[in-house]
Amino acid sequence: MSQSNTPTTPTIVKCPTCKKEVEWGEQSPYRPFCTKRCQLIDLGEWAEEEKSIPGAPDLSDSDGWSEDMGH
């Protein structure tokens, strides 16, 4: 089998923050983000709980549950 010297097509993704196209590779240190700024904007959204992963509600935070129930 012979190896081809054809360069592979780079993988292009969209920055989750600004939707700019970003090449996925060593030359893009903030991937999948285009810049450090977009990376920090996304981190801030998670920290402010503007973003979340869907799942069952945490009972410890609900109004109807307490460790002191009736004591």
BALOBA-1460 file (C-alpha; in Angstrom, 3 decimals):
// residues 71
<rec num="1" residu="m" x="0.000" y="0.000" z="0.000"/>
<rec num="2" residu="s" x="1.292" y="3.410" z="-0.824"/>
<rec num="3" residu="q" x="0.806" y="6.506" z="1.236"/>
<rec num="4" residu="s" x="-0.568" y="9.548" z="-0.441"/>
<rec num="5" residu="n" x="1.152" y="12.892" z="0.028"/>
<rec num="6" residu="t" x="-2.141" y="14.746" z="-0.296"/>
<rec num="7" residu="p" x="-2.730" y="17.032" z="2.658"/>
<rec num="8" residu="t" x="-5.836" y="16.262" z="4.647"/>
<rec num="9" residu="t" x="-8.595" y="18.820" z="4.703"/>
<rec num="10" residu="p" x="-8.532" y="20.665" z="8.020"/>
<rec num="11" residu="t" x="-11.527" y="20.273" z="10.287"/>
<rec num="12" residu="i" x="-13.429" y="23.537" z="10.577"/>
<rec num="13" residu="v" x="-15.763" y="24.209" z="13.534"/>
<rec num="14" residu="k" x="-17.838" y="27.247" z="14.445"/>
<rec num="15" residu="c" x="-16.913" y="29.201" z="17.565"/>
<rec num="16" residu="p" x="-19.736" y="28.532" z="20.081"/>
<rec num="17" residu="t" x="-19.771" y="32.214" z="21.079"/>
<rec num="18" residu="c" x="-19.523" y="34.247" z="17.855"/>
<rec num="19" residu="k" x="-20.002" y="31.503" z="15.206"/>
<rec num="20" residu="k" x="-16.764" y="32.441" z="13.403"/>
<rec num="21" residu="e" x="-15.108" y="29.503" z="11.612"/>
<rec num="22" residu="v" x="-12.129" y="28.048" z="13.476"/>
<rec num="23" residu="e" x="-9.644" y="25.501" z="12.162"/>
<rec num="24" residu="w" x="-9.319" y="22.626" z="14.646"/>
<rec num="25" residu="g" x="-5.586" y="22.235" z="15.146"/>
<rec num="26" residu="e" x="-2.454" y="23.288" z="16.998"/>
<rec num="27" residu="q" x="-2.630" y="26.772" z="15.458"/>
<rec num="28" residu="s" x="-5.930" y="27.396" z="17.316"/>
<rec num="29" residu="p" x="-5.028" y="27.270" z="21.031"/>
<rec num="30" residu="y" x="-8.523" y="28.286" z="22.213"/>
<rec num="31" residu="r" x="-10.427" y="25.748" z="20.116"/>
<rec num="32" residu="p" x="-13.340" y="25.399" z="19.747"/>
<rec num="33" residu="f" x="-13.321" y="29.151" z="20.455"/>
<rec num="34" residu="c" x="-11.703" y="31.615" z="18.065"/>
<rec num="35" residu="t" x="-10.126" y="33.785" z="20.773"/>
<rec num="36" residu="k" x="-9.488" y="33.948" z="24.511"/>
<rec num="37" residu="r" x="-12.251" y="36.574" z="24.677"/>
<rec num="38" residu="c" x="-14.887" y="34.174" z="23.296"/>
<rec num="39" residu="q" x="-13.614" y="31.461" z="25.662"/>
<rec num="40" residu="l" x="-14.024" y="33.780" z="28.681"/>
<rec num="41" residu="i" x="-17.495" y="34.916" z="27.573"/>
<rec num="42" residu="d" x="-18.577" y="31.256" z="27.485"/>
<rec num="43" residu="l" x="-17.000" y="30.562" z="30.902"/>
<rec num="44" residu="g" x="-18.843" y="33.560" z="32.349"/>
<rec num="45" residu="e" x="-22.165" y="32.262" z="31.009"/>
<rec num="46" residu="w" x="-21.592" y="28.924" z="32.763"/>
<rec num="47" residu="a" x="-20.503" y="30.676" z="35.981"/>
<rec num="48" residu="e" x="-23.648" y="32.837" z="35.973"/>
<rec num="49" residu="e" x="-25.695" y="29.672" z="35.355"/>
<rec num="50" residu="e" x="-27.000" y="31.057" z="32.050"/>
<rec num="51" residu="k" x="-26.006" y="27.668" z="30.610"/>
<rec num="52" residu="s" x="-26.602" y="24.267" z="32.172"/>
<rec num="53" residu="i" x="-26.667" y="20.589" z="31.333"/>
<rec num="54" residu="p" x="-30.236" y="19.243" z="31.509"/>
<rec num="55" residu="g" x="-30.874" y="16.685" z="34.203"/>
<rec num="56" residu="a" x="-32.922" y="15.833" z="37.241"/>
<rec num="57" residu="p" x="-33.349" y="18.719" z="39.674"/>
<rec num="58" residu="d" x="-31.073" y="18.821" z="42.710"/>
<rec num="59" residu="l" x="-33.329" y="18.109" z="45.695"/>
<rec num="60" residu="s" x="-30.979" y="19.800" z="48.139"/>
<rec num="61" residu="d" x="-31.775" y="23.167" z="46.518"/>
<rec num="62" residu="s" x="-35.555" y="22.739" z="46.480"/>
<rec num="63" residu="d" x="-37.822" y="24.617" z="48.881"/>
<rec num="64" residu="g" x="-39.594" y="21.438" z="49.973"/>
<rec num="65" residu="w" x="-36.592" y="19.621" z="51.417"/>
<rec num="66" residu="s" x="-34.470" y="20.337" z="54.431"/>
<rec num="67" residu="e" x="-32.079" y="18.397" z="56.621"/>
<rec num="68" residu="d" x="-33.935" y="19.848" z="59.648"/>
<rec num="69" residu="m" x="-37.380" y="18.558" z="58.637"/>
<rec num="70" residu="g" x="-39.384" y="18.827" z="61.843"/>
<rec num="71" residu="h" x="-36.442" y="18.778" z="64.248"/>
